[in-house]
């Protein structure tokens, strides 16, 4: 009997390759190949510089044309986008945050990006999913402006990466970005026009945007010429009998006192050019000593092209310990023609918290006076201090926003809760009693409205 014909090689291969039992193998292999291709493509098109434990300070070397990534691949930050949102990540229903009137509509509370620096938080904190959750919650509450600086270490990088991840929920047009230039270290300042321009362009890259709402010259008191009879104490007399000594006498507004003042003018004129080019919308100055800020604002106004600064930020001068800022507001607005004033640090750079930072610039005597003031109030001292600053700003106080930093979602919830209480008049009687008690305690020690030296 003849042997049956053998199947052709082609038919045999087709039978084996397309057997039903082989399909799962093909699915697995196909998935592996697709995943590998995606990963290789991601690496090829991904950021040039990764912030990781092996590269802890990329902000020191990042160039304007280099991309950055907040964390390593598969770290918590990337995973946080897909995490289930719990109650702590959702706003508590209630009164919406006010938007202030002015040439640049700002929320009553601005997010302080200094919290994304190592002065306030560790690398472990900054590389966790907590900053992402804080920023998302703040935006959901209506805190839609962010104040940062190239001086704040990784702050711009942290903020830029997170906002990019949130762009579907919060497009760039839904929030304001405010940063600073000119200061690059504890004692490193460069106000040269070339560096100012490079700094702004680098901030644009880090914050992943094609425009900035505000750019300030950072801490002008370290660069300008000195014109003050003293560097500490209550400086309110600079508005009256000591005006001449502080360089604020009528007729002295446009006086250039030396090389430092000229550096400030040159740097500010470079910011004007960046504004004309559409890279920046508003330009201004920041610093600590109020007489110096007023003098420099007047100096800029009374020198070519004779235009006022758009915006000014001062810190630690509208808080329970020192509220002199309120006395300077009329002079800054009417004499210096500044349209937008911003105040920051309602807790006085941590001085009014339970554990003030060791690096706080105040004298030991000021810290002792703060301890005495804290002991005069049995309630929540931080709640009281934050409520005071929130009550001293906002629409009713001249449309002045308050910059506050947050290190946890809970702090965001607490800040909004206190703002709502103050606006709605809840617990006002108890708050006023506490504020008067604390201010009286500072007055007894001689440190009410007392300013420390800067520089």
Secondary structure, DSSP 4 states (H G I P E B T S, - for coil): -PPPPPPPHHHHHHHHHT-GGGHHHHHHHHHHHHHHHHHHHHHHHS-SEE-BTTBTTGGGT--TT--EESS-TTSHHHHHTTSPP-GGGSPPSSSPPPB--SSS--BSEEEEGGGGSTTTS-HHHHTSSHHHHHHHHHHHHT--EEE--TTSTTHHHHHHHHHHHTTTTS-GGGSEEEEEESEEETTEE---HHHHHHHHHHHHHHTT-S-EEEEEE--GGGTSPP--S-SSB--GGGGTTTTTTTT-STT-TT---SHHHHHHHHHHHHHHHHHHTTSEEEEEEEES-HHHHHHHHHHHHTSTT----SEEEEESSSSSS--THHHHHHIIIIIS--SEEEEE-TTTTTTTSSS--TT--S-HHHHHHHHHHHHT--S-HHHHHHHHHHHTSBGGGTSBEEEE--SSHHHHHHHHHHHHHHHHTTTHHHHHHHHHHHHHHHHHHT-TT-B----
